[in-house]
Amino acid sequence: SIDVHEQLEARVAAFAGTEQAIAFSDAASCCTSTVAAFAKRGDLLLVDDGVCEPLRTGCVLSRAKVLAYRHNDVADLRSVMAAVAADDARKKRAPGTQRRFVICEAISRDHGGDVAPLKEILALKAEFGYRLILDESLSWGVLGATGRGLKEAAGVTDALAVEVTTVDLAPAFGSLGGLCVGSREVVAHQRLSGAGYCFSA
């Protein structure tokens, strides 16, 4: 990174109300790299079955266990989470021994632009002990009173309620590259472990 990248990251973090942001030279590798940076073999990903190809590729590269739930169907997501919890009880496994994520898009690229039920997903992830990776590529600049995306449109005031957010700069910003916003820890981890960041040029 050079100074203009760091300035962009600071301005994006301020815009999003998060602690930090990290810029990628390619939007697809931003999504792919972000998922693979946080999930590894032995972890669990609950993935909306309608997510875009870069997110699916990230799930494959992570080598984590992937369970799909029906697109934007919170009842099915609850059912999958409940089945995992029942399996934990059977195996006497503490949920905290495994990193667990829900992965979805704020606005679907491949399903007619429908909007994810974010508040319900946040309630479920809190109830069952998951983190959320949310792709806001099509919602930034479109949803919310000031264009801050689905979180703003849904009235989510805690910027870190969604642990990891990815954004493609092309749709609303007319530029190249991708961004990931979140806590200091989320960004610092990717500067060392995100292949799409470490090996970009």
TATAMO-V329104 format. One record per residue. N is the residue number from 1. SS is DSSP state (a for helix, b for strand, c for the rest). NEAR is the number of other C-alpha atoms within 8 Angstrom. D_FIRST is the distance of its C-alpha to the first C-alpha in Angstrom with 1 decimal. Layout:
n=N ss=SS near=NEAR d_first=D_FIRST
n=N ss=SS near=NEAR d_first=D_FIRST
//
This chain:
n=1 ss=c near=5 d_first=0.0
n=2 ss=c near=5 d_first=3.8
n=3 ss=a near=6 d_first=6.9
n=4 ss=a near=7 d_first=8.0
n=5 ss=a near=9 d_first=5.7
n=6 ss=a near=9 d_first=6.9
n=7 ss=a near=8 d_first=10.1
n=8 ss=a near=9 d_first=10.5
n=9 ss=a near=12 d_first=10.2
n=10 ss=a near=10 d_first=12.7
n=11 ss=a near=8 d_first=15.0
n=12 ss=a near=10 d_first=15.2
n=13 ss=a near=14 d_first=16.1
n=14 ss=a near=10 d_first=18.6
n=15 ss=a near=8 d_first=20.0
n=16 ss=a near=9 d_first=20.4
n=17 ss=c near=7 d_first=21.9
n=18 ss=c near=13 d_first=19.9
n=19 ss=c near=10 d_first=18.4
n=20 ss=b near=13 d_first=14.7
n=21 ss=b near=14 d_first=12.6
n=22 ss=b near=10 d_first=9.8
n=23 ss=b near=12 d_first=8.5
n=24 ss=b near=13 d_first=9.4
n=25 ss=c near=11 d_first=9.8
n=26 ss=c near=10 d_first=13.5
n=27 ss=a near=14 d_first=15.8
n=28 ss=a near=9 d_first=18.3
n=29 ss=a near=11 d_first=16.1
n=30 ss=a near=17 d_first=14.8
n=31 ss=a near=14 d_first=18.5
n=32 ss=a near=16 d_first=19.5
n=33 ss=a near=13 d_first=16.8
n=34 ss=a near=14 d_first=17.4
n=35 ss=a near=13 d_first=21.1
n=36 ss=a near=13 d_first=21.0
n=37 ss=a near=13 d_first=18.8
n=38 ss=a near=6 d_first=21.5
n=39 ss=c near=13 d_first=24.7
n=40 ss=c near=10 d_first=26.3
n=41 ss=c near=8 d_first=29.7
n=42 ss=c near=8 d_first=32.3
n=43 ss=c near=11 d_first=30.5
n=44 ss=b near=13 d_first=31.8
n=45 ss=b near=14 d_first=30.3
n=46 ss=b near=13 d_first=32.6
n=47 ss=b near=12 d_first=31.3
n=48 ss=b near=13 d_first=32.7
n=49 ss=c near=8 d_first=34.3
n=50 ss=c near=9 d_first=33.0
n=51 ss=c near=13 d_first=29.2
n=52 ss=c near=9 d_first=27.2
n=53 ss=a near=6 d_first=26.5
n=54 ss=a near=10 d_first=22.8
n=55 ss=a near=11 d_first=24.0
n=56 ss=a near=10 d_first=27.0
n=57 ss=a near=9 d_first=25.0
n=58 ss=a near=14 d_first=22.9
n=59 ss=a near=14 d_first=26.3
n=60 ss=a near=8 d_first=27.6
n=61 ss=a near=8 d_first=24.7
n=62 ss=a near=12 d_first=25.0
n=63 ss=c near=10 d_first=28.6
n=64 ss=c near=13 d_first=29.7
n=65 ss=b near=9 d_first=33.0
n=66 ss=b near=9 d_first=32.9
n=67 ss=b near=9 d_first=35.6
n=68 ss=b near=8 d_first=35.7
n=69 ss=b near=12 d_first=37.3
n=70 ss=c near=10 d_first=38.7
n=71 ss=c near=7 d_first=36.4
n=72 ss=c near=8 d_first=36.3
n=73 ss=c near=8 d_first=39.4
n=74 ss=a near=9 d_first=39.3
n=75 ss=a near=6 d_first=42.7
n=76 ss=a near=9 d_first=41.6
n=77 ss=a near=11 d_first=38.5
n=78 ss=a near=9 d_first=40.8
n=79 ss=a near=8 d_first=43.1
n=80 ss=a near=10 d_first=40.4
n=81 ss=a near=9 d_first=39.3
n=82 ss=a near=8 d_first=43.0
n=83 ss=a near=8 d_first=43.6
n=84 ss=a near=8 d_first=40.7
n=85 ss=a near=10 d_first=42.2
n=86 ss=a near=8 d_first=45.6
n=87 ss=a near=8 d_first=44.3
n=88 ss=a near=11 d_first=42.8
n=89 ss=a near=8 d_first=46.3
n=90 ss=a near=7 d_first=48.1
n=91 ss=a near=6 d_first=45.9
n=92 ss=c near=6 d_first=45.8
n=93 ss=c near=8 d_first=42.0
n=94 ss=c near=6 d_first=40.1
n=95 ss=a near=8 d_first=37.4
n=96 ss=a near=5 d_first=35.0
n=97 ss=a near=6 d_first=35.0
n=98 ss=c near=8 d_first=32.9
n=99 ss=c near=9 d_first=29.6
n=100 ss=b near=11 d_first=30.5
n=101 ss=b near=11 d_first=28.6
n=102 ss=b near=13 d_first=29.8
n=103 ss=b near=11 d_first=27.6
n=104 ss=b near=11 d_first=28.3
n=105 ss=b near=11 d_first=27.3
n=106 ss=c near=14 d_first=28.0
n=107 ss=b near=12 d_first=29.4
n=108 ss=c near=15 d_first=30.4
n=109 ss=c near=9 d_first=29.3
n=110 ss=c near=8 d_first=32.3
n=111 ss=c near=7 d_first=35.0
n=112 ss=c near=6 d_first=35.7
n=113 ss=c near=8 d_first=33.1
n=114 ss=c near=7 d_first=34.9
n=115 ss=b near=8 d_first=33.4
n=116 ss=c near=10 d_first=32.9
n=117 ss=c near=8 d_first=35.3
n=118 ss=a near=10 d_first=32.6
n=119 ss=a near=8 d_first=35.0
n=120 ss=a near=8 d_first=37.1
n=121 ss=a near=9 d_first=34.3
n=122 ss=a near=11 d_first=33.0
n=123 ss=a near=8 d_first=36.6
n=124 ss=a near=9 d_first=37.0
n=125 ss=a near=12 d_first=33.8
n=126 ss=a near=8 d_first=35.0
n=127 ss=a near=6 d_first=38.5
n=128 ss=a near=8 d_first=37.7
n=129 ss=c near=8 d_first=34.6
n=130 ss=c near=10 d_first=31.7
n=131 ss=b near=10 d_first=28.1
n=132 ss=b near=12 d_first=26.9
n=133 ss=b near=14 d_first=24.0
n=134 ss=b near=12 d_first=24.3
n=135 ss=b near=11 d_first=22.8
n=136 ss=c near=15 d_first=23.0
n=137 ss=c near=13 d_first=21.9
n=138 ss=c near=14 d_first=25.2
n=139 ss=c near=13 d_first=26.1
n=140 ss=c near=13 d_first=23.4
n=141 ss=c near=12 d_first=24.8
n=142 ss=c near=10 d_first=28.2
n=143 ss=c near=13 d_first=29.6
n=144 ss=c near=13 d_first=30.3
n=145 ss=c near=7 d_first=31.7
n=146 ss=c near=6 d_first=28.3
n=147 ss=c near=11 d_first=26.5
n=148 ss=c near=16 d_first=24.7
n=149 ss=c near=13 d_first=26.0
n=150 ss=a near=13 d_first=28.6
n=151 ss=a near=12 d_first=28.2
n=152 ss=a near=13 d_first=29.2
n=153 ss=a near=11 d_first=31.9
n=154 ss=c near=9 d_first=33.3
n=155 ss=c near=6 d_first=33.5
n=156 ss=c near=10 d_first=31.2
n=157 ss=c near=6 d_first=30.4
n=158 ss=c near=5 d_first=28.7
n=159 ss=c near=10 d_first=25.0
n=160 ss=c near=8 d_first=24.6
n=161 ss=c near=7 d_first=27.7
n=162 ss=c near=12 d_first=25.5
n=163 ss=c near=11 d_first=23.4
n=164 ss=b near=11 d_first=20.7
n=165 ss=b near=12 d_first=20.1
n=166 ss=b near=16 d_first=18.3
n=167 ss=b near=13 d_first=18.1
n=168 ss=b near=14 d_first=17.9
n=169 ss=c near=14 d_first=16.8
n=170 ss=a near=9 d_first=19.5
n=171 ss=a near=9 d_first=22.8
n=172 ss=a near=9 d_first=22.8
n=173 ss=a near=7 d_first=19.8
n=174 ss=c near=7 d_first=20.5
n=175 ss=c near=7 d_first=16.9
n=176 ss=c near=10 d_first=14.9
n=177 ss=c near=13 d_first=12.9
n=178 ss=b near=17 d_first=13.6
n=179 ss=b near=14 d_first=13.1
n=180 ss=b near=14 d_first=14.6
n=181 ss=b near=17 d_first=16.2
n=182 ss=b near=17 d_first=18.4
n=183 ss=c near=11 d_first=19.1
n=184 ss=a near=8 d_first=17.0
n=185 ss=a near=7 d_first=18.4
n=186 ss=a near=11 d_first=17.4
n=187 ss=a near=14 d_first=13.7
n=188 ss=a near=8 d_first=13.7
n=189 ss=a near=10 d_first=15.7
n=190 ss=a near=11 d_first=13.4
n=191 ss=a near=10 d_first=10.5
n=192 ss=a near=7 d_first=13.3
n=193 ss=a near=8 d_first=15.5
n=194 ss=c near=13 d_first=14.0
n=195 ss=a near=9 d_first=14.6
n=196 ss=a near=13 d_first=13.0
n=197 ss=a near=13 d_first=9.6
n=198 ss=a near=9 d_first=10.2
n=199 ss=c near=6 d_first=11.7
n=200 ss=c near=8 d_first=9.9
n=201 ss=c near=3 d_first=9.3
//
